[in-house]
Amino acid sequence: LDEPTAVLTPQESEALFATLGQMVAQGLSIIFISHKLGEVLRVSDRVAVLRGGKLVAEADAAGTTQAQLAQWMVGHAVSATQRHPTAVPTAARVDVCTLDAVSTASSGRERLNAVSLSLKAGEIVAIAGVSGNGQRALADLLCGMRAAVSGSVEFLGQPMASSPARLVAQGVARIPEDRHAVGVVGDLAVWENAVSERLRSTAFSRFGWVRRERARTHAGAIVNAFDVRGGGLHAPARALSGGNMQKLILGRALLAPACGTSAPVPKLIVAHQPTWGLDIGAVSYVQQQLMAARDAGAAVLVISDDLDEVMALGDRIAVMHAGHLTAALPAEAWTRERIGLAMAGVDAAVATHPS
């Protein structure tokens, strides 16, 4: 079974684990592949760790900790992200982006149905939910890649622009769900990808010509600040590992002196599955950077299938189901069980409150 709980609620995952236990009791052998360390220890009798295509460790699950698994996975000691609530005073958490009864047109579940939400400066709002319930529609809407058919979206008190380029210039940064298909152009060099979203800025172009020296200088700053490894500025982006590719995308989003403002970080960061497919060391790094951006005053929206990530990062948490969004409540108001119920669309008490 390869990542069998990726599209399951916590309650559905527990039911699966019970079924697996029954199958083992009947004499079946099961290989369970997952990046969720708690699940690995919960369901397995023995644990094997692969790194770089090699078996680097094997142990009984009963005597193994998550910290040990993490160290075997990355080759050095690493700790999971600890929850740190925002330090930005409540009075400074002004609305950066607001959605009021927004709906989008699409097929199936990938649409929004009368979604209302406020995103505030110095705060992370984390969205949980089974993939395919409208998360992509929400991310696309806030990045100018999808239009609303009803309702209103405001950014900094004005109707939100519908052009991705204009939104980037106004201080909206995105970390897309699919880093390979959308996050980078694989055949372009690292330095070209580092400035690709801001080529209209006078910092990187003039009279339609790319100011290559400036662009490479900025790309070098991203590579150094975010420790992007993999062949240098002129290497094709496709040569980067998943973790280094995500660091490049993260640096492009956060280190943005040319976004048209003097702010050290963008005003709104839309991070969709920001740690998908990364090892635990890269996961911790990305999450720390998002919290640092929040503490510097950015409004951060994190959309994730990983419930542990949602609960570790969210100052407020909401849940998507069938295009609807529950109230965005303080993290302390949620439990894993309550989130699981909302993911299945059965927590009516939460869903009736405005976000």
Buried (B, 14 or more C-beta within 10 A) or exposed (E): EEBBBBEBBBBBBBEBBEEBEEEBEEEEEEEBEBBBBEBBBBBBEEBBBEEEEEEEBEBEBEEBEBBBBBBBBBEEEBEBBEEEBBEBEEEEBEBBBBBBBBBBEBEEBBBBBBBBBBBBBBBBBBBBBBBBBBBBBBBBBBBBBBEBEEBEBBBBEEEBBBEBBBBBBBBBBBBBBEBEEBBBEBEBBBBBBBBBBBBBBEBBBEEEEEBEEBBBEBBBBBBEBBEBEBBEBEEBBEBBBBBBBBBBBBBBBBBBBBBBBEBEBBBBBBBBBBBBBBBBBBBBBBBEBBBEBBBBBBBBBBBBBBBBBBBBBBBBBBBBBBBBBBBBBEBEEBEBEBBBBBBBBEBEEBBEEEB
